[in-house]
Structure formats: C-alpha cells, structure tokens
C-alpha cells in the first residue's frame, strides 16, 4: 500500500504543479490538465501564473504541490519527519481540490478524485506513516 500512496501523492502533486507550466492554449490533456487559455469558473480570483492574474492560483498550486511532495518524501523516509505526514496530506489535498474546483472541467475530475482518495485514507481510514510502511 505504501507504493500506491506514494504514486498517488506524486501524481496529485504533478497535477497541481503543472499550473506553473501549462500546455499551449487548447492543448490540455488528462496527464497535463492545464492549458494557457484556462480561466477560473469564478471571475475575479486571478488566472494562471503566466497570465499575471493574481496570487490565488499560484498560491494554491504551490501549497498543494509542495505539501504533497513533502508528504511523499515523508512516507519514503526522506528528510521530512513522519509526524508531518498527516497535516501535509490534508493541506496539500485540500489546496489541490480547491484549485481544481476553481478551474472545474472534465480534466479536473482525476486530480479531484486522487485528492479525495488521499483525504479518505487519512481522515476516515486513519492512515499513518507507520501503518503504510508496514
């Protein structure tokens, strides 16, 4: 189960961080869900970092990506304390979910599902680093 959770954490981080390097306009894919022409469903909250449209999108993408990467490192016992794992997963998954809800599209469904899986595991199944490592 450890490897599955690490893969999900890395994929979720990847999906959030690709907001900083979107595909060309109209060329978003399921594996790269951001395109340069994407706009949030709620106007006035900004846009992608390249569009210079505010702080909301880059902040959510950065928080989500960094927290999820740090959670993966923690689970792999690389430089991040195991005690930080649960808060990192919760903050990262929530920030990523909010990000993808703000830019809701069919391509946002997979990232949202991964985030909900992580939240389900941590909050409802009480996953811990020790339990996942075996």
N, C-alpha and C positions, 0 to 999 in steps of 0.2 A: 504493500500500500504506500510505502514511503516514496517509491519512484513515481507512482501515479500522481501523488500530491505534488511532488517537485515539478513534474511535467506540467500539471495544471497551473501551478504558480508561475512558471516561466512563460507559458502561453498567455496567461492573463496579463502579466507584465508587458509582454511583447505587444499585445493588442492596445494597451494604454499608451505605451511609449511611441508607437507608430504615428501618433498625433503630431509628433515633432518632425516627422519626415513623411508627409502624406504622398500618396501616389499622384500622378498628374490628374488634372481635372477629369472627372468622369471615369476614372480607371481603378476605383477601389475594388478590392477582391475580398473573399471571405478570410484570407490569410493576412490581408493588409487593409483593414476596414476604413482607412481614412483616405480621402481624396482632397486635393487642393480647393475644390469648389464646394466643400461641405459647409453648411450653415446650421447653427443650433435651431431646434424647434421653437425655442423661446427667444425672441429678438431682444437685443439689449444686454446679453450676457457675454458678448465678445465673439471671437471666432478662433480659428486655428492660429497657433503662434506665428506662422509665416504671414498671415493676413494682418498682423499687428492689431488685433481686435480686443485686447484686454488681457486680464490676468486669470480669469476663471478657468478657461480651458487648459492653459499650460500648467496652472497650479494643480488642478485635478489630475491631469495626465502625469505630471511629475511625482506627486504624492503617491498615486496608485502604483506607478511603475517602480519607484524606489522602495516602497514598503513591500511589494510583492517579491521583488528581487532579494531584499534583505531577509524576508521570510524563507525563501528557498535556500539562501545561504545558511540561515539558522538551522533549518532541517538537515542540511548536509554537514553541519558542524563546522562551518567556515566563518570565523571571525565575528559572528553575531550570536549573542547569548540566547540560549534556549528559552529563557524567561520572556524574551521579547517576541517570541513567535506568534502567540495568540493576538496580542494587540496589533502587530504588523499585518497579519492576515485580515483582521477585521477592518482596520483603517484603509488598507490597500483595496480590499474588495468593495467596501462602501464607496470610496472615492471613484473607483473604476465604474461601478454601477451608476452612480450619479452622472459621470461623464458620458456614458453611453446612452443613458436615458435623455440627456440634454440633446444628443445628436441621434435620436432614435431613427433607425432604419432597419431593413432586414439584415444588414451586415452587423448590426449591434446585438443581435439575438444570441449568437455564440459567445461573445465576451460576457454578456449578462448572465448566461447560463453557467459559465465557468465560475463567475463571481458568486452566484447563488449556491453552487456546489460547495465552494470553499466556506461560505458563511454557514451553510447547513452542517458541514463537518465540524467546524469549530464551535458553533453555538449550540446546536442540537445534539450532535454526536460526541461532543466534548473531546475532540482530537487534541492530543498533546504531542510534543516532540518525542518524549519517551515512548509513548504508545505507538506512534507511527514508525519509529526506528525499530521497534520490536524488542 
